């Protein structure tokens, strides 16, 4: 099959959407498919690139505001240039992607698939003008979303909001993200531990952007009480600053826990795995997450997980079996979850064992096969 993926940013940009698409595209190439990715030009990248067999086509963004409002007409030109069996869009809400979808539907026989991952403007609260913009755009988005032949939900709850976006329930299928085989390979982590002063420490880790809605301030807020009983605990936050690092560093200093908080900044894939290997507890305190591939990665590297009750958290974590769940901003509950895992080594090790087994079900090899099973029947349906 000739497959195309359309998303705003892609490799070498790191992030949940980017990693999920890269891993899936790479596996589909291994399975013999011709895979194209249509995306935006990043600093240091070329317009045309082939990475591990994936044909990447990049075009310049003329302007961008926040996340969704991106004007990149090159997406449309490149998508229309190639004859594809399937175009797989990786989000709702991008105007340029919507135009490309409409044109593909009108003028080609390409089948259209979408993995929205999360709803358009997913957080609960926005300024009034943004709320009005959201309502107006969702109204305009519905006719476009009806054009998709299939829409993928990545947890069993998502059909509720996907149907509100104009998609019929019978077109929605559950397919979870996957992680590559190298996530299960052993890593030497001594050098990483020495570099960041983590030898002999009990590490609580986080992987992802350092951004306000990710909720890292909750972890820093409970550290003073945790350190009263567990003085060797360190909170290791791995990821790129997305506007919140200075505030968090000041907060740690003001609370007297700066020596127990490590911000690494951007890390390589190997460094990420080494950091997860050093830790025994992984915390994912976000306001909202559709899935949270970092949770599966942490499980695969031997961590118990504490997460907010997001869509992804509720799907991936059973209380007391894989870790613990708490309500966003309930720092008392977060503190109790962390202390419970720190106090009870036997229970922590049992949860880690459960998670090592659970993570194996999310191998990208299996997920790519499931995706092929979704694509193939579409090819047999005539427009």
C-alpha positions in Angstrom: 0.0 0.0 0.0 1.0 3.6 -0.5 0.3 5.3 2.8 0.5 9.0 3.8 0.6 10.5 7.3 -0.2 14.2 7.8 0.8 16.0 11.0 2.2 19.4 12.0 5.6 18.3 13.4 7.5 15.1 13.0 11.0 13.6 13.5 13.4 14.7 14.8 10.9 16.6 17.0 10.1 14.6 20.1 6.7 14.3 21.6 3.9 11.8 22.0 2.2 12.4 18.5 5.6 12.6 16.8 7.0 9.4 18.4 3.8 7.4 17.8 3.7 8.3 14.2 7.4 7.7 13.6 7.3 4.2 15.3 4.2 3.2 13.3 5.5 4.5 10.0 8.9 2.8 10.5 7.1 -0.5 11.2 4.9 -0.2 8.2 7.9 0.4 6.0 9.4 -2.9 7.4 6.2 -4.6 6.4 6.7 -3.6 2.8 4.6 -0.5 2.4 5.5 2.8 0.8 5.1 5.4 3.6 5.1 9.2 3.1 4.9 11.8 5.9 3.7 15.4 5.1 4.8 17.8 7.8 6.3 21.3 8.5 9.9 22.3 7.9 12.0 22.3 11.1 15.3 24.1 11.7 18.1 21.9 10.5 16.0 19.7 8.4 15.6 19.5 4.6 12.4 19.7 2.5 12.9 16.1 1.3 14.3 13.4 3.5 14.3 9.7 3.9 14.7 8.3 7.4 14.6 4.5 7.9 12.6 4.2 4.7 10.1 6.8 5.6 9.7 9.5 2.9 9.4 12.8 4.6 8.1 15.9 2.8 8.5 19.2 4.7 7.1 22.6 3.8 7.5 26.0 5.3 5.0 27.3 7.8 4.1 30.9 6.8 2.7 31.7 10.3 1.5 30.0 13.4 -0.4 31.0 16.5 -0.4 28.7 19.5 -0.8 25.0 18.4 -3.7 24.7 15.9 -3.6 27.9 14.0 -0.9 27.0 11.4 -0.8 28.3 7.9 1.2 25.9 5.7 -0.3 25.6 2.2 2.6 23.3 1.2 0.8 20.5 3.1 -2.0 20.7 0.6 0.3 20.8 -2.4 2.3 17.8 -1.3 -0.7 15.7 -0.2 -2.3 16.3 -3.6 1.0 15.5 -5.5 1.1 11.9 -4.4 -1.3 9.1 -5.3 -2.0 7.4 -2.0 -4.2 4.5 -1.0 -4.7 5.9 2.5 -4.1 9.3 3.9 -3.9 9.1 7.7 -4.3 12.5 9.4 -3.0 12.7 13.0 -5.3 15.3 14.5 -8.6 17.2 14.3 -8.5 21.0 14.1 -5.8 22.0 11.6 -7.3 24.1 8.8 -4.6 23.1 6.2 -5.2 19.4 6.9 -8.9 19.9 6.6 -8.5 21.5 3.2 -6.3 18.6 2.1 -8.9 16.1 3.3 -11.7 17.8 1.4 -9.6 17.9 -1.9 -8.5 14.3 -1.5 -12.2 13.3 -1.1 -13.4 15.3 -4.0 -10.7 14.5 -6.6 -9.1 11.1 -5.7 -10.0 7.6 -4.5 -7.7 7.9 -1.5 -9.2 6.5 1.7 -9.2 8.9 4.7 -8.3 7.9 8.3 -7.9 10.1 11.3 -6.2 9.5 14.7 -7.2 12.7 16.6 -5.5 11.5 19.8 -7.4 14.2 21.7 -10.2 16.7 21.1 -9.7 20.1 19.6 -8.5 22.4 22.4 -8.7 19.7 25.1 -8.3 21.6 28.3 -11.3 22.6 30.5 -10.7 26.3 30.7 -9.8 28.9 28.1 -10.2 32.7 27.9 -13.6 33.8 26.6 -12.4 34.7 23.1 -10.8 31.3 22.7 -13.9 29.5 23.9 -15.9 31.4 21.3 -13.4 30.5 18.6 -13.5 26.8 19.8 -17.3 26.6 19.4 -17.2 28.3 16.0 -14.5 26.1 14.6 -16.0 22.9 16.0 -19.2 23.8 14.1 -17.2 24.2 10.9 -15.1 21.1 11.6 -18.1 18.6 11.7 -18.7 18.4 7.9 -15.0 17.7 7.3 -14.9 15.0 10.0 -17.8 13.2 8.3 -15.6 12.6 5.3 -13.3 10.2 7.1 -13.7 6.5 6.3 -12.4 5.5 9.7 -11.4 7.4 12.9 -9.2 5.8 15.5 -9.7 6.1 19.3 -6.7 5.3 21.4 -8.7 4.6 24.6 -12.3 3.2 25.0 -13.7 6.5 26.3 -13.0 8.7 23.2 -16.0 7.7 21.1 -18.1 10.0 23.4 -16.4 13.2 22.2 -15.5 11.9 18.7 -19.2 11.4 17.9 -19.8 15.0 19.0 -17.3 16.1 16.4 -19.5 14.7 13.6 -18.2 11.1 13.3 -20.6 8.2 13.2 -20.0 5.7 15.9 -19.7 2.8 13.5 -16.7 4.5 11.9 -14.7 4.6 15.2 -12.3 1.8 16.0 -10.0 1.2 19.0 -6.3 0.9 18.2 -3.8 1.8 20.9 -0.3 3.2 20.3 2.7 1.0 20.4 6.4 1.1 21.5 9.3 -0.3 19.6 11.4 -3.3 20.5 14.4 -1.2 21.6 12.2 0.0 24.6 12.7 -3.5 26.1 16.5 -3.7 25.5 18.9 -3.3 28.5 20.8 -0.1 28.9 23.9 0.8 31.0 22.9 3.8 33.1 25.8 4.4 35.4 27.2 7.4 33.5 23.7 9.0 33.4 23.4 8.5 37.2 26.8 10.1 37.9 26.1 13.0 35.5 22.9 14.0 37.3 23.9 13.0 40.9 21.4 10.1 41.1 23.6 7.3 42.5 22.1 5.9 45.6 18.9 8.0 45.2 15.3 6.8 45.1 14.2 8.4 41.9 10.7 9.6 40.9 10.8 10.3 37.2 8.8 12.2 34.6 9.2 12.3 30.8 7.6 15.0 28.6 7.4 18.7 27.9 8.0 21.0 30.8 4.7 22.8 30.4 2.1 24.2 32.8 -0.8 21.8 32.0 1.6 18.9 32.6 1.2 19.6 36.3 4.8 19.2 37.5 4.3 21.8 40.2 2.1 19.3 42.1 5.1 17.0 42.5 7.3 19.8 43.7 4.6 20.9 46.1 4.5 17.6 47.9 8.3 17.0 48.0 8.9 18.8 51.4 6.6 16.4 53.2 8.0 13.3 51.3 11.5 14.3 52.2 10.7 14.4 55.9 10.5 10.6 55.7 12.5 9.7 52.6 15.4 12.0 52.5 17.1 10.4 49.5 14.2 11.0 47.1 14.9 12.9 43.9 12.4 14.1 41.3 13.9 13.7 37.8 12.1 15.6 35.1 13.3 14.8 31.6 12.1 16.9 28.7 12.2 20.2 26.8 11.2 23.4 28.4 7.8 24.6 27.0 7.6 27.7 29.1 7.3 26.5 32.7 10.8 25.5 33.8 11.8 28.9 35.3 8.6 28.9 37.4 9.2 25.4 38.6 12.8 26.0 39.5 11.8 29.1 41.5 9.1 27.1 43.2 11.6 24.3 44.2 14.0 26.9 45.5 11.3 28.7 47.6 10.2 25.3 49.1 13.8 24.4 49.9 13.8 21.3 47.7 15.9 22.5 44.7 18.6 20.0 45.6 16.1 17.2 45.2 14.8 18.3 41.8 16.7 17.6 38.5 15.7 19.1 35.2 17.7 17.6 32.4 16.3 19.5 29.5 16.0 17.6 26.2 17.4 14.1 26.3 18.3 11.5 23.7 16.3 8.3 23.4 19.1 6.4 25.2 19.3 9.0 28.0 15.5 8.8 28.4 15.7 5.0 28.9 18.6 5.3 31.3 16.7 7.8 33.4 13.7 5.5 33.5 15.9 2.6 34.4 17.3 4.5 37.4 13.8 5.4 38.7 11.3 3.1 40.3 8.3 5.4 40.4 7.0 7.3 37.3 4.7 10.2 37.8 2.3 11.6 35.1 0.5 14.5 36.7 -1.1 16.1 33.6 -4.4 18.0 33.5 -5.3 16.0 30.3 -3.8 13.1 28.3 -5.6 10.9 25.7 -3.2 8.1 26.3 0.3 8.8 27.6 2.8 6.7 25.7 5.3 7.7 28.4 3.4 5.6 30.9 3.9 2.5 28.8 7.6 3.4 28.3 8.0 3.8 32.1 6.3 0.4 32.7 8.6 -1.3 30.2 11.6 0.1 32.1 10.5 -1.1 35.5 8.4 1.6 37.1 5.3 1.8 39.2 3.1 4.7 37.9 1.2 7.5 39.6 -1.0 9.3 37.2 -3.9 11.8 37.2 -7.3 10.4 36.2 -7.0 11.3 32.6 -8.5 9.3 29.8 -5.2 7.6 29.3 -4.5 7.1 33.0 -7.9 5.5 33.6 -7.3 3.1 30.7 -3.7 2.1 31.5 -3.6 2.0 35.3 -5.6 -0.2 37.7 -5.2 1.1 41.3 -2.9 -1.1 43.3 -2.0 -3.3 40.2 -0.1 -0.9 38.0 0.2 2.0 40.4 -2.2 4.6 41.6 -4.6 7.3 40.2 -5.5 10.7 41.7 -7.5 13.7 40.8 -5.6 16.6 39.1 -4.6 19.2 41.7 -5.4 16.9 44.6 -1.9 17.2 46.1 -2.9 15.4 49.3 -3.9 12.3 47.2 -0.8 12.6 45.2 1.4 12.7 48.3 -0.4 9.6 49.7 0.1 7.7 46.5 3.8 8.4 46.4 4.4 7.7 50.1 2.5 4.4 49.8 4.9 3.3 47.0 7.9 4.6 48.8 7.0 3.0 52.1 6.1 -0.5 50.8 9.0 -1.9 48.8 7.3 -5.3 48.5 4.2 -3.8 46.9 6.2 -1.5 44.7 8.2 -4.5 43.3 5.0 -6.4 42.7 3.5 -3.5 40.7 6.8 -3.1 38.7 6.6 -6.8 37.8 3.0 -6.4 36.7 3.9 -3.4 34.5 6.8 -5.2 32.9 4.4 -7.9 31.7 1.6 -5.4 30.7 4.0 -3.3 28.6 4.7 -6.3 26.3 1.1 -6.1 25.0 1.9 -2.7 23.4 4.7 -3.7 21.0 4.6 -1.7 17.8 4.9 -4.9 15.7 1.5 -6.0 17.0 0.0 -2.5 16.6 1.2 -2.1 13.0 -0.4 -5.4 12.1 -3.7 -4.2 13.6 -3.4 -1.0 11.6 -2.9 -2.9 8.4 -6.1 -4.9 9.3 -7.9 -1.5 9.5 -6.5 -0.2 6.2 -7.1 -3.3 4.1 -10.9 -3.4 4.2 -11.1 0.3 3.2 -9.2 -0.5 0.0 -12.0 -2.9 -1.0 -14.8 -0.3 -0.6 -15.7 1.6 -3.7 -16.5 5.3 -3.4 
